Amino acid sequence: MSRPFPARRTVVAALLAAALPWAASAATTPGEPKDVAMRLSATGTVTAIDAGARRLSLKGPRSEASYRIDPKVPLDAVKVGDRVKIDYVAALVLTLKRGGADAQAAAEREAQERATSAPGQVVATGSSVSATVLAVDRAKQTVRLKGPEGRVSDFRVQDAADLVGVKPGDRVAAVLNEAVVVGLEPAPR
């Protein structure tokens, strides 16, 4: 498995953070991978376009990422250097694991296998990220997670039942499936 370059890992970490309200509710059965899809947006400067392959690279304030462009999104007016806002759909495979580094490696491997083996699914980029459960507050329905770069954040879980069995030390692994741009428009400078 190829290791993602650091900017890609930052994008995956940001997606995991965005997915964690779903992650905490979707992946509370240890070891059972769950598919989560999110509609997100990003703004940045176009750094590369491959019209034939329908791919676009975008540099945002934190990192650069590559996206596949849906065939319904016109690319003819977009050029390198343009500042654009994109709407995209990202799919993640999430797995909750008990235990330490060995369990985490297994969770990432299983999520990667699920992402690449399901027929009709977008092929995974191979980018994965994990977060460690630091605390669970069942009264407030929140979970505190620490990401790969040491960033700690609290996330609200919609259904308290989804926190049953989740405890400090558990790990959430996410594998990013390719993000697909479904909307593109000029952005103000």
Protein Blocks (a to p, Z undefined) as FASTA:
>chain_A
ZZddfklmmmmmmmmmmmmmmmmmmmmpghiacddddddddddddfbdcfknopaddddf
kbccdddddfklcfklgcehiacdddddddddddddedjfklmmmmmmmmmmmmmmpghi
acdehiacddddfbdcfknopacdddfkopacddddfblklmgopaghiacddddddddd
fbdcdddZZ
